[in-house]
Amino acid sequence: MFAVAVIAGFIAPFKPWRWGIFVVLLQPYALFIQYQAGPFIIVSLFFFVFMAVAIGCAYIGKVLRSHVKQ
C-alpha cells in the first residue's frame, strides 16, 4: 500500500497528498465488497490511521522524482 503511494507520487508529483488518500480509501471498499459488511468492516476503519503515512510516502515519491530529474 505504501509502495503504491510512493510510486504514484513519483509518477504524478502534482498534489501527492491525493495519492495517499486514494490508496487508503480503497481498502475499506475492498473489504466491504469481499466480506459483505462482516466483522472485517470494523477492522477496515483502522486503515484511516495509515492515511497520514501513505500521504507521507507519496511526498517521498515526489521528492525522489525531483532529485532524479536534476
MMTF fields as JSON, N, C-alpha, C and O atoms, coordinates in Angstrom:
{
  "mmtfVersion": "1.0.0",
  "mmtfProducer": "UNKNOWN",
  "numBonds": 279,
  "numAtoms": 280,
  "numGroups": 70,
  "numChains": 1,
  "numModels": 1,
  "chainsPerModel": [1],
  "groupsPerChain": [70],
  "chainIdList": ["A"],
  "bondAtomList": [4, 2, 8, 6, 12, 10, 16, 14, 20, 18, 24, 22, 28, 26, 32, 30, 36, 34, 40, 38, 44, 42, 48, 46, 52, 50, 56, 54, 60, 58, 64, 62, 68, 66, 72, 70, 76, 74, 80, 78, 84, 82, 88, 86, 92, 90, 96, 94, 100, 98, 104, 102, 108, 106, 112, 110, 116, 114, 120, 118, 124, 122, 128, 126, 132, 130, 136, 134, 140, 138, 144, 142, 148, 146, 152, 150, 156, 154, 160, 158, 164, 162, 168, 166, 172, 170, 176, 174, 180, 178, 184, 182, 188, 186, 192, 190, 196, 194, 200, 198, 204, 202, 208, 206, 212, 210, 216, 214, 220, 218, 224, 222, 228, 226, 232, 230, 236, 234, 240, 238, 244, 242, 248, 246, 252, 250, 256, 254, 260, 258, 264, 262, 268, 266, 272, 270, 276, 274],
  "bondOrderList": [1, 1, 1, 1, 1, 1, 1, 1, 1, 1, 1, 1, 1, 1, 1, 1, 1, 1, 1, 1, 1, 1, 1, 1, 1, 1, 1, 1, 1, 1, 1, 1, 1, 1, 1, 1, 1, 1, 1, 1, 1, 1, 1, 1, 1, 1, 1, 1, 1, 1, 1, 1, 1, 1, 1, 1, 1, 1, 1, 1, 1, 1, 1, 1, 1, 1, 1, 1, 1],
  "groupList": [{"groupName": "MET", "atomNameList": ["N", "CA", "C", "O"], "elementList": ["N", "C", "C", "O"], "formalChargeList": [0, 0, 0, 0], "bondAtomList": [1, 0, 2, 1, 3, 2], "bondOrderList": [1, 1, 2], "singleLetterCode": "M", "chemCompType": "L-PEPTIDE LINKING"}, {"groupName": "PHE", "atomNameList": ["N", "CA", "C", "O"], "elementList": ["N", "C", "C", "O"], "formalChargeList": [0, 0, 0, 0], "bondAtomList": [1, 0, 2, 1, 3, 2], "bondOrderList": [1, 1, 2], "singleLetterCode": "F", "chemCompType": "L-PEPTIDE LINKING"}, {"groupName": "ALA", "atomNameList": ["N", "CA", "C", "O"], "elementList": ["N", "C", "C", "O"], "formalChargeList": [0, 0, 0, 0], "bondAtomList": [1, 0, 2, 1, 3, 2], "bondOrderList": [1, 1, 2], "singleLetterCode": "A", "chemCompType": "L-PEPTIDE LINKING"}, {"groupName": "VAL", "atomNameList": ["N", "CA", "C", "O"], "elementList": ["N", "C", "C", "O"], "formalChargeList": [0, 0, 0, 0], "bondAtomList": [1, 0, 2, 1, 3, 2], "bondOrderList": [1, 1, 2], "singleLetterCode": "V", "chemCompType": "L-PEPTIDE LINKING"}, {"groupName": "ILE", "atomNameList": ["N", "CA", "C", "O"], "elementList": ["N", "C", "C", "O"], "formalChargeList": [0, 0, 0, 0], "bondAtomList": [1, 0, 2, 1, 3, 2], "bondOrderList": [1, 1, 2], "singleLetterCode": "I", "chemCompType": "L-PEPTIDE LINKING"}, {"groupName": "GLY", "atomNameList": ["N", "CA", "C", "O"], "elementList": ["N", "C", "C", "O"], "formalChargeList": [0, 0, 0, 0], "bondAtomList": [1, 0, 2, 1, 3, 2], "bondOrderList": [1, 1, 2], "singleLetterCode": "G", "chemCompType": "PEPTIDE LINKING"}, {"groupName": "PRO", "atomNameList": ["N", "CA", "C", "O"], "elementList": ["N", "C", "C", "O"], "formalChargeList": [0, 0, 0, 0], "bondAtomList": [1, 0, 2, 1, 3, 2], "bondOrderList": [1, 1, 2], "singleLetterCode": "P", "chemCompType": "L-PEPTIDE LINKING"}, {"groupName": "LYS", "atomNameList": ["N", "CA", "C", "O"], "elementList": ["N", "C", "C", "O"], "formalChargeList": [0, 0, 0, 0], "bondAtomList": [1, 0, 2, 1, 3, 2], "bondOrderList": [1, 1, 2], "singleLetterCode": "K", "chemCompType": "L-PEPTIDE LINKING"}, {"groupName": "TRP", "atomNameList": ["N", "CA", "C", "O"], "elementList": ["N", "C", "C", "O"], "formalChargeList": [0, 0, 0, 0], "bondAtomList": [1, 0, 2, 1, 3, 2], "bondOrderList": [1, 1, 2], "singleLetterCode": "W", "chemCompType": "L-PEPTIDE LINKING"}, {"groupName": "ARG", "atomNameList": ["N", "CA", "C", "O"], "elementList": ["N", "C", "C", "O"], "formalChargeList": [0, 0, 0, 0], "bondAtomList": [1, 0, 2, 1, 3, 2], "bondOrderList": [1, 1, 2], "singleLetterCode": "R", "chemCompType": "L-PEPTIDE LINKING"}, {"groupName": "LEU", "atomNameList": ["N", "CA", "C", "O"], "elementList": ["N", "C", "C", "O"], "formalChargeList": [0, 0, 0, 0], "bondAtomList": [1, 0, 2, 1, 3, 2], "bondOrderList": [1, 1, 2], "singleLetterCode": "L", "chemCompType": "L-PEPTIDE LINKING"}, {"groupName": "GLN", "atomNameList": ["N", "CA", "C", "O"], "elementList": ["N", "C", "C", "O"], "formalChargeList": [0, 0, 0, 0], "bondAtomList": [1, 0, 2, 1, 3, 2], "bondOrderList": [1, 1, 2], "singleLetterCode": "Q", "chemCompType": "L-PEPTIDE LINKING"}, {"groupName": "TYR", "atomNameList": ["N", "CA", "C", "O"], "elementList": ["N", "C", "C", "O"], "formalChargeList": [0, 0, 0, 0], "bondAtomList": [1, 0, 2, 1, 3, 2], "bondOrderList": [1, 1, 2], "singleLetterCode": "Y", "chemCompType": "L-PEPTIDE LINKING"}, {"groupName": "SER", "atomNameList": ["N", "CA", "C", "O"], "elementList": ["N", "C", "C", "O"], "formalChargeList": [0, 0, 0, 0], "bondAtomList": [1, 0, 2, 1, 3, 2], "bondOrderList": [1, 1, 2], "singleLetterCode": "S", "chemCompType": "L-PEPTIDE LINKING"}, {"groupName": "CYS", "atomNameList": ["N", "CA", "C", "O"], "elementList": ["N", "C", "C", "O"], "formalChargeList": [0, 0, 0, 0], "bondAtomList": [1, 0, 2, 1, 3, 2], "bondOrderList": [1, 1, 2], "singleLetterCode": "C", "chemCompType": "L-PEPTIDE LINKING"}, {"groupName": "HIS", "atomNameList": ["N", "CA", "C", "O"], "elementList": ["N", "C", "C", "O"], "formalChargeList": [0, 0, 0, 0], "bondAtomList": [1, 0, 2, 1, 3, 2], "bondOrderList": [1, 1, 2], "singleLetterCode": "H", "chemCompType": "L-PEPTIDE LINKING"}],
  "groupTypeList": [0, 1, 2, 3, 2, 3, 4, 2, 5, 1, 4, 2, 6, 1, 7, 6, 8, 9, 8, 5, 4, 1, 3, 3, 10, 10, 11, 6, 12, 2, 10, 1, 4, 11, 12, 11, 2, 5, 6, 1, 4, 4, 3, 13, 10, 1, 1, 1, 3, 1, 0, 2, 3, 2, 4, 5, 14, 2, 12, 4, 5, 7, 3, 10, 9, 13, 15, 3, 7, 11],
  "groupIdList": [1, 2, 3, 4, 5, 6, 7, 8, 9, 10, 11, 12, 13, 14, 15, 16, 17, 18, 19, 20, 21, 22, 23, 24, 25, 26, 27, 28, 29, 30, 31, 32, 33, 34, 35, 36, 37, 38, 39, 40, 41, 42, 43, 44, 45, 46, 47, 48, 49, 50, 51, 52, 53, 54, 55, 56, 57, 58, 59, 60, 61, 62, 63, 64, 65, 66, 67, 68, 69, 70],
  "secStructList": [7, 2, 2, 2, 2, 2, 2, 2, 2, 2, 2, 7, 7, 1, 1, 6, 2, 2, 2, 2, 2, 2, 2, 2, 2, 2, 2, 2, 2, 2, 2, 2, 2, 2, 2, 1, 1, 7, 6, 2, 2, 2, 2, 2, 4, 4, 4, 4, 4, 4, 2, 2, 2, 2, 2, 2, 2, 2, 2, 2, 2, 2, 2, 2, 2, 2, 2, 2, 2, 7],
  "xCoordList": [0.83, 0.0, 0.883, 0.633, 1.891, 2.749, 3.665, 4.004, 4.061, 4.886, 4.104, 4.664, 2.82, 1.972, 1.888, 1.907, 1.796, 1.754, 3.063, 3.045, 4.201, 5.488, 5.579, 6.015, 5.174, 5.229, 4.294, 4.664, 3.1, 2.154, 2.679, 2.531, 3.28, 3.874, 5.061, 5.33, 5.769, 6.898, 6.407, 6.959, 5.371, 4.861, 4.125, 4.322, 3.286, 2.488, 2.719, 1.953, 3.772, 4.124, 3.219, 3.376, 2.294, 1.408, 0.345, -0.434, 0.296, -0.617, -0.482, -1.425, 0.648, 0.847, -0.022, -0.18, -0.584, -1.428, -2.632, -3.132, -3.107, -4.298, -4.01, -4.916, -2.753, -2.434, -2.457, -2.896, -1.989, -2.048, -3.47, -3.786, -4.328, -5.732, -6.407, -7.166, -6.138, -6.768, -6.415, -7.284, -5.136, -4.695, -5.36, -5.766, -5.473, -6.044, -7.568, -8.136, -8.223, -9.68, -10.166, -11.317, -9.328, -9.734, -9.812, -10.547, -9.076, -9.024, -10.375, -10.784, -11.085, -12.381, -13.401, -14.207, -13.367, -14.301, -14.01, -14.93, -12.737, -12.374, -12.83, -13.334, -12.663, -13.121, -14.64, -15.178, -15.324, -16.783, -17.292, -18.22, -16.697, -17.122, -16.785, -17.568, -15.639, -15.196, -15.948, -16.291, -16.212, -16.803, -18.236, -18.805, -18.828, -20.236, -20.547, -21.465, -19.798, -20.028, -19.968, -20.728, -19.082, -18.89, -18.089, -18.025, -17.487, -16.722, -15.465, -14.884, -15.045, -13.832, -14.042, -13.072, -15.288, -15.548, -15.088, -14.667, -15.164, -14.677, -13.16, -12.587, -12.524, -11.068, -10.628, -9.573, -11.441, -11.062, -11.013, -10.34, -11.704, -11.657, -10.273, -9.916, -9.503, -8.151, -7.226, -6.152, -7.637, -6.816, -6.731, -5.784, -7.697, -7.654, -6.514, -6.059, -6.055, -4.901, -3.656, -2.767, -3.61, -2.46, -2.478, -1.536, -3.525, -3.627, -2.48, -1.93, -2.123, -1.023, 0.292, 1.092, 0.518, 1.745, 1.752, 2.784, 0.616, 0.536, 0.748, 1.398, 0.209, 0.427, 1.912, 2.471, 2.533, 3.975, 4.782, 5.759, 4.378, 5.061, 4.903, 5.84, 3.744, 3.54, 4.437, 4.96, 4.617, 5.528, 6.979, 7.779, 7.317, 8.656, 8.873, 9.947, 7.846, 7.932, 8.122, 8.862, 7.466, 7.612, 9.039, 9.631, 9.587, 10.949, 11.949, 12.899, 11.741, 12.629, 12.617, 13.661, 11.441, 11.352, 12.109, 12.781, 12.003, 12.714, 14.224, 14.952, 14.715, 16.147, 16.611, 17.743, 15.75, 16.115, 16.169, 17.023, 15.284, 15.245, 16.417, 16.723, 17.085, 18.207, 19.477, 20.503],
  "yCoordList": [-1.175, 0.0, 1.25, 2.182, 1.275, 2.447, 2.53, 3.624, 1.38, 1.379, 1.952, 2.665, 1.645, 2.203, 3.72, 4.43, 4.226, 5.668, 6.33, 7.418, 5.682, 6.233, 6.258, 7.254, 5.18, 5.108, 6.139, 6.805, 6.275, 7.26, 8.679, 9.518, 8.957, 10.268, 10.534, 11.681, 9.479, 9.617, 9.882, 10.725, 9.16, 9.293, 10.616, 11.299, 10.972, 12.199, 13.04, 12.938, 13.874, 14.608, 15.796, 16.402, 16.147, 17.273, 16.872, 15.956, 17.528, 17.222, 15.76, 14.984, 15.383, 13.977, 13.506, 12.299, 14.408, 14.002, 13.207, 12.353, 13.47, 12.753, 11.279, 10.453, 10.927, 9.517, 8.748, 7.599, 9.375, 8.709, 8.474, 7.418, 9.452, 9.303, 8.251, 7.424, 8.277, 7.343, 5.899, 5.028, 5.647, 4.287, 3.761, 2.6, 4.603, 4.169, 4.032, 3.116, 4.906, 4.845, 3.624, 3.218, 3.035, 1.834, 0.603, -0.335, 0.592, -0.587, -0.938, -2.097, 0.002, -0.366, -0.811, -1.704, -0.197, -0.619, -2.035, -2.814, -2.368, -3.733, -4.746, -5.811, -4.432, -5.345, -5.462, -6.547, -4.364, -4.401, -5.266, -6.055, -5.122, -5.919, -7.388, -8.265, -7.655, -9.039, -9.765, -10.936, -9.101, -9.781, -9.367, -9.832, -8.524, -8.12, -7.595, -8.086, -6.617, -5.923, -6.857, -6.698, -7.81, -8.702, -8.012, -6.783, -8.78, -8.173, -7.457, -6.661, -7.729, -7.09, -5.632, -4.898, -5.203, -3.804, -2.888, -1.759, -3.359, -2.568, -2.466, -1.418, -3.553, -3.549, -2.59, -1.964, -2.481, -1.612, -0.143, 0.654, 0.218, 1.603, 1.995, 3.173, 1.006, 1.292, 1.7, 2.255, 1.429, 1.855, 3.369, 3.902, 4.056, 5.511, 6.069, 7.192, 5.283, 5.692, 5.737, 6.565, 4.837, 4.768, 5.85, 5.95, 6.659, 7.668, 8.671, 9.064, 9.08, 10.039, 9.438, 10.128, 8.175, 7.52, 7.407, 7.629, 7.065, 6.944, 8.293, 8.371, 9.346, 10.684, 11.048, 11.622, 10.717, 10.95, 10.174, 10.689, 8.945, 8.144, 8.76, 8.74, 9.297, 9.955, 11.18, 11.452, 11.919, 13.064, 12.609, 13.305, 11.457, 10.906, 10.616, 10.886, 10.062, 9.829, 11.123, 11.158, 12.177, 13.484, 13.999, 14.497, 13.881, 14.339, 13.516, 14.065, 12.204, 11.351, 11.751, 11.765, 12.075, 12.488, 13.792, 13.946, 14.721, 15.991, 15.792, 16.521, 14.816, 14.548, 13.795, 13.98, 12.951, 12.19, 13.107, 12.927, 14.079, 14.969, 15.932, 16.484, 16.149, 17.107, 16.511, 17.191],
  "zCoordList": [0.0, 0.0, 0.0, -0.764, 0.834, 0.903, -0.317, -0.768, -0.845, -2.061, -3.233, -4.066, -3.302, -4.361, -4.221, -5.227, -3.003, -2.782, -3.209, -3.785, -2.931, -3.346, -4.869, -5.445, -5.519, -6.982, -7.606, -8.574, -7.067, -7.603, -7.406, -8.295, -6.276, -6.047, -6.959, -7.319, -7.331, -8.255, -9.676, -10.384, -10.085, -11.453, -11.647, -12.652, -10.694, -10.792, -9.541, -8.582, -9.534, -8.313, -7.997, -6.937, -8.859, -8.609, -7.59, -7.852, -6.448, -5.338, -4.884, -5.039, -4.34, -3.968, -2.807, -2.622, -2.028, -0.906, -1.381, -0.649, -2.595, -3.086, -3.322, -3.213, -3.646, -3.861, -2.55, -2.508, -1.484, -0.177, 0.278, 0.825, 0.056, 0.423, -0.446, 0.058, -1.741, -2.669, -2.343, -2.34, -2.068, -1.77, -0.498, -0.446, 0.52, 1.79, 1.697, 2.292, 0.978, 0.88, 0.115, 0.279, -0.706, -1.431, -0.534, -0.841, 0.555, 1.41, 2.047, 1.964, 2.676, 3.259, 2.213, 2.471, 1.047, -0.007, -0.471, -0.718, -0.591, -0.993, 0.052, -0.303, 1.326, 2.374, 2.392, 2.615, 2.161, 2.146, 1.001, 1.181, -0.159, -1.315, -1.11, -1.476, -0.536, -0.379, 0.731, 0.57, 1.849, 3.001, 3.301, 4.289, 2.499, 2.65, 4.05, 4.708, 4.498, 5.777, 6.979, 7.934, 6.931, 8.063, 9.151, 9.192, 10.019, 11.124, 10.642, 11.381, 9.425, 8.919, 8.544, 8.358, 8.43, 8.096, 9.234, 8.983, 10.475, 11.614, 11.567, 11.865, 11.192, 11.071, 9.968, 10.064, 8.929, 7.81, 8.217, 7.564, 9.27, 9.726, 10.241, 10.245, 10.671, 11.13, 9.989, 10.226, 8.759, 7.631, 7.533, 6.955, 8.083, 8.043, 8.89, 8.668, 9.858, 10.654, 9.768, 9.966, 8.794, 7.896, 6.827, 6.041, 6.781, 5.733, 5.815, 4.786, 7.0, 7.156, 6.669, 6.037, 6.955, 6.499, 4.976, 4.342, 4.392, 2.935, 2.261, 1.219, 2.844, 2.29, 2.375, 1.44, 3.483, 3.61, 2.58, 2.037, 2.313, 1.297, -0.091, -0.889, -0.376, -1.665, -1.798, -2.879, -0.708, -0.742, -0.909, -1.534, -0.358, -0.569, -2.047, -2.585, -2.711, -4.148, -4.921, -5.904, -4.488, -5.144, -4.984, -5.941, -3.786, -3.539, -4.341, -4.901, -4.399, -5.187, -6.655, -7.306, -7.175, -8.573, -8.807, -9.827, -7.874, -8.052, -8.016, -8.69, -7.241, -7.187, -8.432, -8.881, -8.991, -10.191, -11.398, -12.266, -11.474, -12.634, -12.669, -13.725, -11.533, -11.505, -11.973, -12.005]
}
